[in-house]
């Protein structure tokens, strides 16, 4: 399930004269062939009657590889003298091995690099920088007593505690210092998120949109239970479930995939906003948003996507990448 696709530009170093075939829905739409390894440039060789694919490009390969764009391929020009190859929803296949799965995404100086590994080759997808940068401020609610007690909370309407109120105030001061103007503010209906939003927007003229899709992940039978009690009752089985980062649902509850499905309309609704968007919700919801944006639901990615109560993650939707993590002190 893909509701937001990604743009990539291939980079790397060419080993040998291996062409890169570009395919769209099973049809070859272009062939790229590097001719200057030192300069790292390439030249497109269009296939008659197909889409023109622009260069320059670089890639790393130990064999001839096929790039299959599962949704769209287009040529985009960032400046009069600079063409970029844009792959939307790109996947790879090398020989008999399936490539293109997101192994790890890291952000360095605002540049998000996704590394894809196989036994014979490595490709780096560098998210394009010439895009309409609509930042998404993913803000988790302040701390509650249940957070402090390590007690599972999802739909129970627990209030902020004193630390949570201080965290919300610190977030408000941090965002105000940045002179941000939000084009939209969307919030979970639960009190802890509503109160955090109210404090952050103190003095603002923004209207808050309450959206049921931002309710915390449903924890089913684990709701209200202390982690220590569950671990004592279930033994190693509880820790094994905990390690899945909600890829497996709690009994009677939701998985991270279920949450990603229900938040898709929210992401689609903000994709074309002209300004920054503030979303105030919950740890599981923000984890699902980031997994859906990046299309990475591995345990490593979900671990990286975890947010504490005093953290704001700044993401963009096109291309999907984390620009910054803001951590406030109280």
JOPE-V287563 format. One record per residue. N is the residue number from 1. RES is the residue in one letter. SS is DSSP state (H for helix, E for strand, C for the rest). OMEGA is omega in radians with two decimals (* if undefined). Layout:
BEGIN
n=N res=RES ss=SS omega=OMEGA
n=N res=RES ss=SS omega=OMEGA
END
This chain:
BEGIN
n=1 res=X ss=C omega=3.13
n=2 res=X ss=C omega=3.07
n=3 res=X ss=C omega=3.06
n=4 res=X ss=C omega=-3.09
n=5 res=X ss=C omega=-3.06
n=6 res=X ss=C omega=3.06
n=7 res=X ss=E omega=3.12
n=8 res=X ss=E omega=2.91
n=9 res=X ss=E omega=-3.10
n=10 res=X ss=E omega=3.08
n=11 res=X ss=E omega=3.11
n=12 res=X ss=C omega=3.11
n=13 res=X ss=C omega=-3.08
n=14 res=X ss=C omega=3.02
n=15 res=X ss=C omega=3.12
n=16 res=X ss=C omega=-3.04
n=17 res=X ss=C omega=-3.09
n=18 res=X ss=C omega=3.14
n=19 res=X ss=C omega=3.07
n=20 res=X ss=E omega=3.13
n=21 res=X ss=E omega=3.11
n=22 res=X ss=E omega=-3.10
n=23 res=X ss=E omega=3.10
n=24 res=X ss=E omega=-3.11
n=25 res=X ss=C omega=3.06
n=26 res=X ss=C omega=-3.13
n=27 res=X ss=E omega=3.08
n=28 res=X ss=E omega=-3.12
n=29 res=X ss=E omega=3.10
n=30 res=X ss=E omega=3.09
n=31 res=X ss=E omega=3.09
n=32 res=X ss=E omega=-3.13
n=33 res=X ss=E omega=3.14
n=34 res=X ss=E omega=3.13
n=35 res=X ss=E omega=-3.13
n=36 res=X ss=E omega=-3.06
n=37 res=X ss=C omega=-3.09
n=38 res=X ss=C omega=-3.13
n=39 res=X ss=C omega=3.12
n=40 res=X ss=C omega=-3.13
n=41 res=X ss=E omega=3.14
n=42 res=X ss=E omega=3.13
n=43 res=X ss=E omega=3.10
n=44 res=X ss=E omega=3.03
n=45 res=X ss=E omega=-3.06
n=46 res=X ss=C omega=3.01
n=47 res=X ss=C omega=-3.10
n=48 res=X ss=C omega=3.09
n=49 res=X ss=C omega=-3.12
n=50 res=X ss=C omega=3.14
n=51 res=X ss=C omega=3.07
n=52 res=X ss=C omega=3.11
n=53 res=X ss=C omega=-3.06
n=54 res=X ss=C omega=3.03
n=55 res=X ss=C omega=0.08
n=56 res=X ss=C omega=3.13
n=57 res=X ss=C omega=2.98
n=58 res=X ss=C omega=3.01
n=59 res=X ss=C omega=3.13
n=60 res=X ss=C omega=-3.11
n=61 res=X ss=C omega=3.01
n=62 res=X ss=C omega=3.14
n=63 res=X ss=C omega=3.10
n=64 res=X ss=C omega=-3.07
n=65 res=X ss=E omega=3.09
n=66 res=X ss=E omega=3.06
n=67 res=X ss=E omega=-3.13
n=68 res=X ss=E omega=3.11
n=69 res=X ss=E omega=-2.98
n=70 res=X ss=E omega=3.13
n=71 res=X ss=E omega=-2.99
n=72 res=X ss=E omega=2.97
n=73 res=X ss=E omega=3.13
n=74 res=X ss=E omega=3.04
n=75 res=X ss=E omega=-3.12
n=76 res=X ss=E omega=-3.13
n=77 res=X ss=E omega=-3.13
n=78 res=X ss=E omega=3.09
n=79 res=X ss=E omega=-3.10
n=80 res=X ss=C omega=-3.07
n=81 res=X ss=C omega=-3.03
n=82 res=X ss=E omega=3.05
n=83 res=X ss=E omega=3.05
n=84 res=X ss=E omega=3.01
n=85 res=X ss=E omega=3.13
n=86 res=X ss=E omega=3.08
n=87 res=X ss=E omega=3.14
n=88 res=X ss=E omega=-3.11
n=89 res=X ss=E omega=-3.00
n=90 res=X ss=E omega=2.96
n=91 res=X ss=E omega=-3.09
n=92 res=X ss=E omega=2.95
n=93 res=X ss=E omega=3.11
n=94 res=X ss=E omega=-3.10
n=95 res=X ss=C omega=3.14
n=96 res=X ss=C omega=-3.06
n=97 res=X ss=E omega=3.11
n=98 res=X ss=E omega=-3.13
n=99 res=X ss=E omega=3.03
n=100 res=X ss=C omega=3.09
n=101 res=X ss=C omega=-3.10
n=102 res=X ss=C omega=-3.12
n=103 res=X ss=C omega=-3.09
n=104 res=X ss=E omega=3.08
n=105 res=X ss=E omega=3.08
n=106 res=X ss=E omega=-3.12
n=107 res=X ss=E omega=3.14
n=108 res=X ss=E omega=3.14
n=109 res=X ss=C omega=3.09
n=110 res=X ss=C omega=3.13
n=111 res=X ss=E omega=-3.10
n=112 res=X ss=E omega=-3.09
n=113 res=X ss=E omega=3.08
n=114 res=X ss=E omega=-3.13
n=115 res=X ss=E omega=3.13
n=116 res=X ss=E omega=-3.01
n=117 res=X ss=E omega=2.92
n=118 res=X ss=C omega=-3.07
n=119 res=X ss=C omega=-3.02
n=120 res=X ss=C omega=-3.04
n=121 res=X ss=C omega=3.12
n=122 res=X ss=E omega=3.06
n=123 res=X ss=E omega=3.04
n=124 res=X ss=E omega=3.05
n=125 res=X ss=E omega=3.14
n=126 res=X ss=E omega=3.14
n=127 res=X ss=C omega=-3.11
n=128 res=X ss=C omega=-3.08
n=129 res=X ss=C omega=-3.13
n=130 res=X ss=C omega=-3.13
n=131 res=X ss=C omega=3.06
n=132 res=X ss=C omega=-3.00
n=133 res=X ss=C omega=3.08
n=134 res=X ss=C omega=-3.09
n=135 res=X ss=E omega=3.13
n=136 res=X ss=E omega=-3.12
n=137 res=X ss=E omega=-3.10
n=138 res=X ss=E omega=-3.01
n=139 res=X ss=E omega=3.09
n=140 res=X ss=E omega=3.11
n=141 res=X ss=C omega=3.08
n=142 res=X ss=C omega=-3.05
n=143 res=X ss=C omega=2.99
n=144 res=X ss=E omega=3.09
n=145 res=X ss=H omega=3.13
n=146 res=X ss=H omega=3.02
n=147 res=X ss=H omega=-3.08
n=148 res=X ss=H omega=-3.09
n=149 res=X ss=C omega=-3.07
n=150 res=X ss=C omega=-3.14
n=151 res=X ss=E omega=-3.05
n=152 res=X ss=C omega=3.09
n=153 res=X ss=C omega=3.02
n=154 res=X ss=C omega=-3.08
n=155 res=X ss=C omega=3.07
n=156 res=X ss=C omega=-2.99
n=157 res=X ss=C omega=-3.12
n=158 res=X ss=C omega=-3.14
n=159 res=X ss=C omega=2.99
n=160 res=X ss=E omega=2.96
n=161 res=X ss=C omega=-3.08
n=162 res=X ss=H omega=3.10
n=163 res=X ss=H omega=3.13
n=164 res=X ss=H omega=3.09
n=165 res=X ss=H omega=3.11
n=166 res=X ss=H omega=3.11
n=167 res=X ss=H omega=3.12
n=168 res=X ss=H omega=3.09
n=169 res=X ss=H omega=3.11
n=170 res=X ss=H omega=3.07
n=171 res=X ss=H omega=3.14
n=172 res=X ss=H omega=-3.13
n=173 res=X ss=H omega=3.14
n=174 res=X ss=H omega=-3.11
n=175 res=X ss=H omega=3.11
n=176 res=X ss=H omega=3.12
n=177 res=X ss=H omega=-3.12
n=178 res=X ss=C omega=3.13
n=179 res=X ss=C omega=-3.10
n=180 res=X ss=C omega=2.97
n=181 res=X ss=C omega=-3.10
n=182 res=X ss=E omega=3.09
n=183 res=X ss=E omega=3.07
n=184 res=X ss=E omega=3.03
n=185 res=X ss=E omega=-3.09
n=186 res=X ss=E omega=-2.98
n=187 res=X ss=E omega=2.97
n=188 res=X ss=C omega=3.12
n=189 res=X ss=C omega=-3.09
n=190 res=X ss=C omega=-3.00
n=191 res=X ss=H omega=-3.09
n=192 res=X ss=H omega=3.07
n=193 res=X ss=H omega=3.13
n=194 res=X ss=H omega=3.14
n=195 res=X ss=H omega=3.09
n=196 res=X ss=H omega=3.13
n=197 res=X ss=H omega=-3.13
n=198 res=X ss=H omega=-3.13
n=199 res=X ss=H omega=-3.14
n=200 res=X ss=H omega=-3.06
n=201 res=X ss=C omega=-3.13
n=202 res=X ss=C omega=-3.11
n=203 res=X ss=C omega=-3.14
n=204 res=X ss=C omega=3.09
n=205 res=X ss=C omega=-3.11
n=206 res=X ss=C omega=2.97
n=207 res=X ss=C omega=-3.12
n=208 res=X ss=E omega=3.04
n=209 res=X ss=E omega=3.07
n=210 res=X ss=E omega=-3.05
n=211 res=X ss=C omega=-3.12
n=212 res=X ss=H omega=-3.13
n=213 res=X ss=H omega=-3.12
n=214 res=X ss=H omega=3.03
n=215 res=X ss=C omega=-3.13
n=216 res=X ss=C omega=3.09
n=217 res=X ss=C omega=-3.11
n=218 res=X ss=C omega=-3.07
n=219 res=X ss=C omega=3.01
n=220 res=X ss=H omega=-3.06
n=221 res=X ss=H omega=-3.13
n=222 res=X ss=H omega=-3.10
n=223 res=X ss=C omega=3.10
n=224 res=X ss=C omega=-3.11
n=225 res=X ss=C omega=3.04
n=226 res=X ss=E omega=3.13
n=227 res=X ss=H omega=-3.10
n=228 res=X ss=H omega=3.14
n=229 res=X ss=H omega=3.13
n=230 res=X ss=H omega=-3.14
n=231 res=X ss=H omega=3.12
n=232 res=X ss=H omega=-3.11
n=233 res=X ss=H omega=-2.97
n=234 res=X ss=H omega=-3.12
n=235 res=X ss=C omega=-3.09
n=236 res=X ss=H omega=-3.11
n=237 res=X ss=H omega=3.13
n=238 res=X ss=H omega=-3.14
n=239 res=X ss=H omega=3.08
n=240 res=X ss=H omega=3.08
n=241 res=X ss=H omega=-3.11
n=242 res=X ss=H omega=-3.10
n=243 res=X ss=H omega=-3.12
n=244 res=X ss=C omega=-3.12
n=245 res=X ss=C omega=3.08
n=246 res=X ss=C omega=2.97
n=247 res=X ss=C omega=2.99
n=248 res=X ss=C omega=-3.11
n=249 res=X ss=C omega=2.95
n=250 res=X ss=C omega=3.12
n=251 res=X ss=C omega=-3.13
n=252 res=X ss=C omega=-3.08
n=253 res=X ss=C omega=-3.11
n=254 res=X ss=C omega=2.95
n=255 res=X ss=C omega=3.10
n=256 res=X ss=H omega=3.11
n=257 res=X ss=H omega=3.09
n=258 res=X ss=H omega=-3.14
n=259 res=X ss=H omega=3.12
n=260 res=X ss=H omega=3.13
n=261 res=X ss=H omega=-3.07
n=262 res=X ss=H omega=3.12
n=263 res=X ss=H omega=-3.13
n=264 res=X ss=H omega=3.13
n=265 res=X ss=H omega=3.09
n=266 res=X ss=H omega=3.14
n=267 res=X ss=H omega=3.12
n=268 res=X ss=H omega=-3.08
n=269 res=X ss=H omega=-3.10
n=270 res=X ss=H omega=-2.98
n=271 res=X ss=C omega=-3.09
n=272 res=X ss=C omega=3.09
n=273 res=X ss=C omega=-3.12
n=274 res=X ss=C omega=-3.07
n=275 res=X ss=C omega=-3.13
n=276 res=X ss=E omega=3.13
n=277 res=X ss=E omega=3.09
n=278 res=X ss=E omega=3.05
n=279 res=X ss=E omega=3.13
n=280 res=X ss=E omega=-3.08
n=281 res=X ss=E omega=-2.89
n=282 res=X ss=C omega=-3.09
n=283 res=X ss=H omega=-3.14
n=284 res=X ss=H omega=3.13
n=285 res=X ss=H omega=3.14
n=286 res=X ss=H omega=3.07
n=287 res=X ss=H omega=3.13
n=288 res=X ss=H omega=3.11
n=289 res=X ss=H omega=-3.10
n=290 res=X ss=H omega=3.08
n=291 res=X ss=H omega=3.14
n=292 res=X ss=H omega=3.12
n=293 res=X ss=H omega=-3.08
n=294 res=X ss=H omega=-3.02
n=295 res=X ss=C omega=3.09
n=296 res=X ss=C omega=-3.12
n=297 res=X ss=C omega=3.11
n=298 res=X ss=C omega=3.12
n=299 res=X ss=H omega=3.11
n=300 res=X ss=H omega=3.13
n=301 res=X ss=H omega=-3.12
n=302 res=X ss=H omega=3.03
n=303 res=X ss=H omega=-3.13
n=304 res=X ss=H omega=-3.09
n=305 res=X ss=H omega=-3.12
n=306 res=X ss=C omega=3.14
n=307 res=X ss=C omega=3.01
n=308 res=X ss=C omega=-3.08
n=309 res=X ss=C omega=-3.13
n=310 res=X ss=C omega=-3.06
n=311 res=X ss=E omega=3.03
n=312 res=X ss=E omega=3.05
n=313 res=X ss=E omega=3.13
n=314 res=X ss=E omega=-3.11
n=315 res=X ss=E omega=2.93
n=316 res=X ss=E omega=-3.14
n=317 res=X ss=E omega=-3.06
n=318 res=X ss=C omega=-0.03
n=319 res=X ss=C omega=-3.14
n=320 res=X ss=E omega=-3.14
n=321 res=X ss=E omega=3.05
n=322 res=X ss=E omega=3.13
n=323 res=X ss=E omega=-2.98
n=324 res=X ss=E omega=2.93
n=325 res=X ss=E omega=3.13
n=326 res=X ss=E omega=3.09
n=327 res=X ss=E omega=-3.09
n=328 res=X ss=C omega=3.11
n=329 res=X ss=C omega=3.13
n=330 res=X ss=C omega=*
END
